[in-house]
């Protein structure tokens, strides 16, 4: 199971300023979709969470909400149901560990949310349109999110990595860590072949390449650095330039090279052969990756052993859930 979806209710609420939120159709039947011990989450609650999550996703991608879009995404509700079940498990695990949320932090989030609106009435209106019964319901969502974050932080702090484990992971990842061959080069860019040819001859005759780039190159960004482009691997430059650079003899200016930008004279200063970074160069991100994998494994074990049950077969049809919604 993937890491539970982290809802972002504040972003979703702000997004609602420009969205027309439909009212979920009232359902006579509100079946339980998630069970964990004495905790039961019904269809209406799961749909409410899904609705907020979808609206936040649409807003984050710059899209506009429509009933048609919601209908397209409704097919993801079974997956969301599993994610929500996992989140309930983690909230329960956090509480079992004695983790508690700092109410001042949660209240701070609420203050940030209110600041996005011109007055309290506007905030309350959007809150109601979002489907929250009151501010306390929003705070409960925020508290759950904070509990899950606290749990992940505590689980990560508990991870102890041995040096052997890190070195074994490093050796296994070596093929993926290989840095391809690079060339370190400078260039002069001009508009015509004749000008490029003259610059090439001058460079080969011993003229100062950096000085010529500073005065003659139309690429003013690199001209200020004496034409220096730094080091680059294949696939980072336009094809014609790249082919000439990788074929060039270090220390010898090339003949004019045409690209979509104009005419180049390239001076390769050195080649950097393929190499694998030393362990110490990648230790920090590697250890972060290993800790993340260990935490994910612990989370999956929590969920697998929790006894949580989901009932995707009880999810209402879209028409039943949104039957009265308008665009």
Backbone torsions as a table, in degrees:
resi	resn	phi	psi	omega
1	UNK	NA	137.8	-180.0
2	UNK	-73.2	158.3	177.0
3	UNK	-56.1	133.2	-176.1
4	UNK	-54.3	145.0	179.3
5	UNK	-64.6	130.7	176.4
6	UNK	-90.6	111.3	178.9
7	UNK	-71.0	147.7	176.8
8	UNK	-122.5	76.1	-173.9
9	UNK	-62.1	-31.0	-179.1
10	UNK	-65.6	-46.6	178.4
11	UNK	-62.5	-38.2	-179.6
12	UNK	-65.0	-39.8	-179.9
13	UNK	-64.6	-43.1	178.6
14	UNK	-62.2	-40.6	-179.9
15	UNK	-61.1	-28.8	-177.4
16	UNK	-66.4	-14.7	177.1
17	UNK	-58.8	-29.4	-176.2
18	UNK	-114.1	10.4	-178.2
19	UNK	-115.2	146.4	173.8
20	UNK	-95.9	107.7	-174.9
21	UNK	-86.7	119.8	176.6
22	UNK	-76.7	158.1	176.6
23	UNK	-91.0	126.3	178.2
24	UNK	-60.8	138.5	-179.8
25	UNK	-64.1	133.7	177.9
26	UNK	-65.6	134.3	-178.6
27	UNK	-114.7	134.1	177.1
28	UNK	-68.1	-34.7	-178.5
29	UNK	-105.1	130.0	-179.9
30	UNK	-128.0	75.3	-171.9
31	UNK	-69.2	155.0	173.4
32	UNK	-72.2	128.7	178.3
33	UNK	-106.4	-23.0	-178.7
34	UNK	-135.9	134.7	175.8
35	UNK	-130.0	131.9	173.8
36	UNK	-144.5	101.6	-175.1
37	UNK	59.9	-123.8	178.2
38	UNK	-88.2	-0.1	-179.9
39	UNK	-87.5	130.9	177.2
40	UNK	-133.2	129.7	176.8
41	UNK	-115.9	124.8	-174.7
42	UNK	-90.5	171.4	-176.4
43	UNK	-55.6	-44.0	-176.6
44	UNK	-61.6	-38.8	-179.7
45	UNK	-69.5	-41.5	179.4
46	UNK	-65.5	-42.6	178.8
47	UNK	-62.7	-37.5	178.7
48	UNK	-63.2	-46.0	178.3
49	UNK	-62.5	-43.0	-179.6
50	UNK	-63.1	-41.5	-179.4
51	UNK	-60.7	-45.9	179.4
52	UNK	-63.7	-42.8	-178.9
53	UNK	-63.8	-42.9	-179.3
54	UNK	-64.5	-42.8	-179.3
55	UNK	-65.1	-38.3	176.4
56	UNK	-64.4	-39.6	178.9
57	UNK	-64.4	-46.5	-179.5
58	UNK	-61.6	-44.4	-178.9
59	UNK	-65.2	-39.3	-178.3
60	UNK	-65.9	-24.0	179.4
61	UNK	-97.1	7.5	177.2
62	UNK	75.0	16.9	-179.6
63	UNK	-90.2	176.1	177.9
64	UNK	-117.9	138.2	-179.6
65	UNK	-71.4	142.6	170.0
66	UNK	-151.3	157.4	177.7
67	UNK	-60.9	-34.8	179.1
68	UNK	-63.8	-40.5	178.5
69	UNK	-65.3	-43.1	177.9
70	UNK	-61.3	-37.8	179.8
71	UNK	-65.5	-38.1	177.8
72	UNK	-64.7	-38.9	-176.8
73	UNK	-84.1	-11.4	-176.7
74	UNK	-61.8	-25.3	179.8
75	UNK	-66.5	-15.3	178.7
76	UNK	-87.4	-0.9	-177.5
77	UNK	-59.9	-39.3	177.0
78	UNK	-58.7	-41.1	177.5
79	UNK	-65.7	-40.9	178.0
80	UNK	-62.3	-36.6	178.8
81	UNK	-58.6	-44.2	178.6
82	UNK	-65.4	-39.2	178.4
83	UNK	-65.2	-42.4	179.2
84	UNK	-64.2	-38.5	177.1
85	UNK	-61.9	-41.9	177.5
86	UNK	-62.3	-39.0	179.2
87	UNK	-64.4	-40.4	178.5
88	UNK	-62.9	-40.3	177.1
89	UNK	-60.0	-44.8	-177.0
90	UNK	-69.2	-36.9	175.2
91	UNK	-61.8	-43.0	178.8
92	UNK	-63.8	-40.8	179.5
93	UNK	-66.0	-38.5	178.6
94	UNK	-63.1	-43.9	179.8
95	UNK	-67.1	-36.5	178.1
96	UNK	-64.3	-28.7	177.5
97	UNK	-82.1	-3.3	179.9
98	UNK	83.6	13.5	178.9
99	UNK	-73.3	140.0	179.1
100	UNK	-134.0	154.9	-178.4
101	UNK	-93.4	139.3	174.3
102	UNK	-77.1	110.5	-177.4
103	UNK	-60.9	-28.2	178.3
104	UNK	-65.3	-36.5	177.9
105	UNK	-65.8	-45.7	-179.3
106	UNK	-64.0	-43.6	178.0
107	UNK	-62.3	-32.9	177.3
108	UNK	-63.4	-39.0	175.9
109	UNK	-62.5	-39.8	-179.4
110	UNK	-65.7	-39.4	177.2
111	UNK	-61.3	-43.4	178.0
112	UNK	-59.8	-40.8	179.8
113	UNK	-64.0	-44.0	-178.1
114	UNK	-64.3	-32.9	-178.4
115	UNK	-65.5	-15.7	179.8
116	UNK	-79.3	-6.4	-175.4
117	UNK	-118.9	151.5	-176.0
118	UNK	-67.0	-29.3	179.2
119	UNK	-157.8	173.7	-177.6
120	UNK	-63.2	-36.6	-179.1
121	UNK	-63.4	-40.9	179.1
122	UNK	-64.5	-41.2	178.4
123	UNK	-63.1	-46.6	-179.4
124	UNK	-61.8	-36.8	-180.0
125	UNK	-65.0	-45.1	179.5
126	UNK	-67.5	-37.7	177.3
127	UNK	-58.3	-44.4	179.1
128	UNK	-67.1	-41.2	179.3
129	UNK	-64.1	-29.4	179.7
130	UNK	-74.6	-9.1	177.0
131	UNK	100.0	0.2	177.4
132	UNK	-79.9	135.7	179.6
133	UNK	-71.2	-34.9	-179.4
134	UNK	-162.4	178.1	-179.2
135	UNK	-63.4	-35.8	-178.5
136	UNK	-60.9	-33.7	178.2
137	UNK	-67.6	-39.8	174.8
138	UNK	-62.6	-42.7	-180.0
139	UNK	-62.2	-34.3	179.0
140	UNK	-65.7	-39.2	176.0
141	UNK	-62.4	-44.0	179.8
142	UNK	-64.7	-39.2	179.0
143	UNK	-63.5	-41.3	178.9
144	UNK	-62.5	-43.5	179.9
145	UNK	-61.4	-42.5	179.5
146	UNK	-66.2	-38.2	178.2
147	UNK	-61.4	-43.0	179.1
148	UNK	-64.1	-41.2	178.7
149	UNK	-64.4	-40.1	177.4
150	UNK	-64.0	-39.0	179.1
151	UNK	-63.7	-46.3	179.5
152	UNK	-61.4	-40.8	179.7
153	UNK	-63.4	-40.8	-179.3
154	UNK	-69.7	-41.4	178.2
155	UNK	-62.0	-40.3	179.5
156	UNK	-66.5	-38.3	180.0
157	UNK	-66.3	-24.7	-178.6
158	UNK	-82.4	-13.3	-178.1
159	UNK	-71.9	127.3	175.7
160	UNK	-117.8	119.0	-179.0
161	UNK	-102.7	130.9	175.6
162	UNK	-84.2	156.6	178.2
163	UNK	-62.2	-36.3	179.1
164	UNK	-63.2	-42.5	179.6
165	UNK	-61.6	-42.1	-179.7
166	UNK	-65.6	-43.1	-178.1
167	UNK	-68.0	-38.4	177.4
168	UNK	-63.3	-42.9	178.2
169	UNK	-63.9	-39.1	178.8
170	UNK	-61.8	-45.9	-179.8
171	UNK	-63.2	-38.8	-179.9
172	UNK	-67.5	-30.6	-176.8
173	UNK	-90.3	-6.2	-175.3
174	UNK	-50.8	-45.7	-179.8
175	UNK	-57.8	-30.6	-179.8
176	UNK	-83.7	-15.6	-175.8
177	UNK	-93.3	-7.1	-177.1
178	UNK	-59.5	126.0	175.8
179	UNK	-91.3	124.4	-175.6
180	UNK	-67.4	167.0	177.0
181	UNK	-57.6	142.0	177.9
182	UNK	-130.2	157.0	169.0
183	UNK	-121.0	144.7	177.0
184	UNK	-109.8	119.4	-169.5
185	UNK	-143.1	162.6	171.7
186	UNK	-122.8	162.6	176.9
187	UNK	-149.1	161.4	170.6
188	UNK	-121.8	127.8	-179.2
189	UNK	-112.0	126.6	176.7
190	UNK	-133.9	172.6	-174.3
191	UNK	-86.8	-19.6	-173.7
192	UNK	-131.8	153.6	-177.2
193	UNK	-66.2	-39.0	-178.0
194	UNK	-62.0	-43.1	178.5
195	UNK	-63.7	-40.8	179.0
196	UNK	-64.4	-40.0	-179.6
197	UNK	-63.4	-41.2	179.3
198	UNK	-64.0	-41.0	179.0
199	UNK	-66.7	-37.9	178.2
200	UNK	-62.7	-44.9	179.8
201	UNK	-63.3	-41.1	-179.5
202	UNK	-64.5	-41.9	179.6
203	UNK	-63.6	-41.6	179.8
204	UNK	-68.6	-23.7	179.5
205	UNK	-85.0	-3.2	175.3
206	UNK	111.2	3.5	178.6
207	UNK	-65.6	152.7	-178.8
208	UNK	-71.4	112.8	-175.3
209	UNK	-63.9	-45.2	-177.9
210	UNK	-62.0	-39.7	180.0
211	UNK	-66.7	-40.9	178.3
212	UNK	-65.1	-40.5	178.8
213	UNK	-61.9	-40.9	-177.6
214	UNK	-62.4	-33.0	-175.6
215	UNK	-99.6	-30.4	-171.4
216	UNK	-106.1	-24.6	-172.3
217	UNK	-71.5	136.8	175.6
218	UNK	-84.0	-10.2	173.9
219	UNK	-85.1	86.4	-171.0
220	UNK	-67.4	-25.9	178.8
221	UNK	-61.7	-48.0	178.9
222	UNK	-82.1	-25.8	-179.3
223	UNK	-58.9	-36.9	179.9
224	UNK	-65.3	-17.6	178.0
225	UNK	-106.9	21.8	-178.5
226	UNK	69.8	26.2	-179.9
227	UNK	85.3	0.3	-174.5
228	UNK	-65.7	126.2	177.1
229	UNK	-106.6	-0.3	-176.6
230	UNK	75.6	-160.8	-179.9
231	UNK	-103.6	143.6	-178.6
232	UNK	-148.9	151.0	178.0
233	UNK	-98.6	172.6	177.7
234	UNK	-64.9	142.5	-179.1
235	UNK	95.7	-1.8	-177.8
236	UNK	-101.4	-16.2	-179.3
237	UNK	-119.6	169.1	176.6
238	UNK	-63.8	149.5	-170.5
239	UNK	-54.5	-45.5	-176.2
240	UNK	-64.5	-43.7	179.4
241	UNK	-64.1	-46.1	-178.0
242	UNK	-61.4	-45.4	-179.5
243	UNK	-59.7	-43.4	-179.3
244	UNK	-67.7	-40.5	-178.1
245	UNK	-65.1	-43.0	-177.7
246	UNK	-75.5	-17.2	177.5
247	UNK	-93.9	-11.5	-173.3
248	UNK	-73.8	152.7	174.4
249	UNK	-86.3	126.1	179.7
250	UNK	-54.8	135.5	177.4
251	UNK	87.5	-3.0	-178.7
252	UNK	-120.8	121.9	-180.0
253	UNK	-64.1	141.9	-179.7
254	UNK	-79.1	164.8	166.4
255	UNK	-68.1	165.1	179.5
256	UNK	-55.5	135.8	-180.0
257	UNK	-122.3	123.8	-178.8
258	UNK	-94.3	137.2	172.7
259	UNK	-138.6	-177.3	179.1
260	UNK	-65.7	-14.4	-178.8
261	UNK	-91.1	-19.1	-177.3
262	UNK	141.1	-147.0	-178.1
263	UNK	-111.3	129.5	-176.5
264	UNK	-111.8	147.3	161.9
265	UNK	-117.9	123.6	-172.4
266	UNK	-112.3	137.4	174.5
267	UNK	-123.9	106.6	176.8
268	UNK	-81.9	122.6	-178.0
269	UNK	-86.9	-38.3	178.6
270	UNK	-162.6	161.8	174.5
271	UNK	-109.4	143.3	176.6
272	UNK	-113.7	110.3	-177.2
273	UNK	-66.5	162.8	175.9
274	UNK	-56.5	141.2	-179.1
275	UNK	-152.2	158.3	176.8
276	UNK	-108.4	127.3	179.6
277	UNK	-63.2	146.9	176.3
278	UNK	-66.8	158.1	-178.8
279	UNK	-54.0	-43.0	-176.6
280	UNK	-64.1	-25.1	179.4
281	UNK	-72.5	-26.3	-176.6
282	UNK	-119.0	8.2	-174.7
283	UNK	-58.3	-48.3	-174.9
284	UNK	-60.7	-54.2	178.5
285	UNK	-64.6	-32.1	178.9
286	UNK	-65.6	-44.2	178.6
287	UNK	-66.0	-36.4	176.2
288	UNK	-61.8	-41.5	178.5
289	UNK	-63.5	-44.0	-179.5
290	UNK	-65.1	-39.8	177.2
291	UNK	-63.6	-42.4	179.0
292	UNK	-61.2	-41.9	179.0
293	UNK	-64.4	-39.3	179.4
294	UNK	-66.7	-41.6	178.4
295	UNK	-64.3	-43.6	179.2
296	UNK	-60.2	-40.3	179.2
297	UNK	-64.6	-39.6	178.5
298	UNK	-65.6	-41.8	179.0
299	UNK	-62.1	-45.5	179.2
300	UNK	-61.7	-37.3	178.0
301	UNK	-66.5	-40.5	175.5
302	UNK	-55.8	-49.3	-175.3
303	UNK	-67.0	-42.9	-177.3
304	UNK	-64.6	-33.5	-176.1
305	UNK	-96.8	1.0	-173.6
306	UNK	-75.7	-24.4	-174.0
307	UNK	80.8	9.8	179.4
308	UNK	-63.4	140.8	-179.7
309	UNK	-125.3	139.9	175.4
310	UNK	-121.7	154.1	-177.9
311	UNK	-128.6	73.2	-178.7
312	UNK	-62.4	-24.5	179.5
313	UNK	-67.3	-14.6	179.7
314	UNK	-93.2	-3.1	179.3
315	UNK	-61.8	129.1	-179.0
316	UNK	-69.9	153.1	174.5
317	UNK	-63.2	153.3	-178.3
318	UNK	-55.9	-41.4	-178.4
319	UNK	-62.1	-34.6	179.3
320	UNK	-74.0	-36.1	-178.7
321	UNK	-77.5	-38.4	-174.8
322	UNK	-119.1	25.1	-174.2
323	UNK	-58.9	-30.3	-178.1
324	UNK	-103.1	11.7	-174.5
325	UNK	-79.0	140.8	172.9
326	UNK	-109.0	157.9	178.2
327	UNK	-71.1	NA	NA
